[in-house]
Each structure stands twice: as structure tokens, then as C-alpha cells.
């Protein structure tokens, strides 16, 4: 969920190695992650809330823009696994405590 400002320049930099199929700003997210890992967030001028699952490292990466313009909430199932949603109401009845994911993380 979000908007990436100036994504065309990042897309141009990535296009030597990646081919893109649309004009969507979100299409550059995974190539950015593959190239820069968590450092990719320093390159973004954006408002966003996102979840990336890295199948190679088996890590789940949750991130929000530094100001927190786009919402992201989370909670835990009874088995301890984490659940995310862009609206708190979507977590009601699925987990006990519903918490906002902190901006800039």
C-alpha cells in the first residue's frame, strides 16, 4: 500500500538487470530488495506500508514510511504467528491485542 515518488529513476537504474511489464511504481519493490536488501528503504521517497517475505532467508520484513502516512497494524494468533493488516478492523476477532506497526521501521 503506498506511492513511490520518483520511481521512474530507480526503475531506469534497475532496468539493465530487470525487465518490467507495467508502469506500476510497486513493480520495482522486489528488484530493489534483491539488489539492496534492507538498504532499499533509504532509496525510497515514498509513503508506504509493506510486507516482504524473503524465501531464501525465510524472513518476513514489515516496513512503513518514516512519517507513517500509510497504516499498518499487527497482532498475534494464539499459536504466536504474526498477522498484518492495513486496517485494524480486519484483525478484530483474529488476535488478542491489535497494535500499530511503528513508522520508519
Order of alpha helices (4+ residues) and beta strands (2+ residues): beta-alpha-alpha-alpha-beta-beta-beta-beta-beta
